[in-house]
Amino acid sequence: MELRAALDGIAAEHSSDAGKAEVRDHATAEDIHHFVELKLVEGVGSLGLKLHTGRSRNEQIATDLRLYVRAEIESVWKGWPHGPRRW
């Protein structure tokens, strides 16, 4: 639960424009996944290093893109005049 609370805190802290700028301008983070890992280690220590679950950053990015596209499709379907259909 400690890890989940830390992740929720990072999301809340960095959802504003100022928080997004901090992510973008962070000096050492290679990408968003590395930024989150660094913030977790700051907050919860070595427990933050267990976030990877054996996936490479490329796999994490591919998963992020799939989730983003799926959410966007759902939002478009909700606005579709005939309602959503399964394909």
C-alpha positions in Angstrom: 0.0 0.0 0.0 2.9 2.3 0.6 4.0 2.1 -3.0 0.4 2.8 -4.2 0.1 5.9 -2.0 3.5 7.2 -3.2 2.3 6.7 -6.9 -1.0 8.5 -6.1 1.0 11.4 -4.5 3.3 11.7 -7.6 0.3 11.7 -9.9 -1.5 14.4 -7.8 1.6 16.5 -7.4 2.5 16.5 -11.1 -0.9 16.8 -12.8 -0.8 20.6 -12.8 1.0 22.6 -15.5 3.8 23.4 -13.0 4.2 19.7 -12.1 4.3 18.8 -15.8 7.0 21.3 -16.4 9.0 19.7 -13.6 8.7 16.4 -15.3 9.8 17.8 -18.7 12.7 19.8 -17.2 14.1 17.2 -14.8 17.8 17.2 -15.1 18.5 13.4 -14.8 15.3 11.6 -15.8 15.6 10.0 -19.2 11.8 9.7 -19.6 8.6 9.7 -17.6 9.2 6.2 -16.3 12.6 7.0 -15.0 11.2 10.2 -13.5 8.5 8.2 -11.6 11.2 5.7 -10.4 13.4 8.6 -9.1 10.5 10.2 -7.3 9.4 6.8 -5.8 13.0 6.2 -4.5 13.0 9.7 -3.0 9.7 8.9 -1.3 9.8 5.3 -0.3 13.5 4.3 -0.6 14.5 1.1 -2.3 10.9 -0.1 -2.5 10.6 2.3 -5.4 13.0 0.2 -7.4 10.5 -2.7 -7.5 8.2 -0.9 -9.8 9.7 -2.3 -13.0 8.0 -5.7 -12.9 10.6 -7.1 -15.4 9.5 -4.9 -18.3 11.8 -2.7 -20.4 11.1 0.9 -20.9 10.1 0.2 -24.5 7.5 -2.3 -23.3 6.3 0.3 -20.8 6.0 2.9 -23.5 4.1 0.5 -25.8 1.7 -0.3 -23.0 1.2 3.4 -22.2 0.4 4.1 -25.9 -2.1 1.2 -26.0 -3.8 2.4 -22.9 -3.9 6.0 -24.1 -5.4 5.0 -27.5 -7.9 2.7 -25.9 -9.1 5.6 -23.6 -9.3 8.0 -26.6 -11.3 5.5 -28.6 -13.7 5.1 -25.7 -14.1 8.9 -25.4 -14.9 9.1 -29.1 -17.4 6.3 -28.9 -19.3 8.0 -26.1 -19.8 11.0 -28.4 -20.9 8.9 -31.3 -24.5 9.4 -32.2 -25.4 5.7 -32.5 -23.6 4.7 -29.3 -20.7 2.4 -28.8 -20.6 -1.0 -30.5 -18.1 -3.9 -30.1 -16.1 -4.6 -33.2 
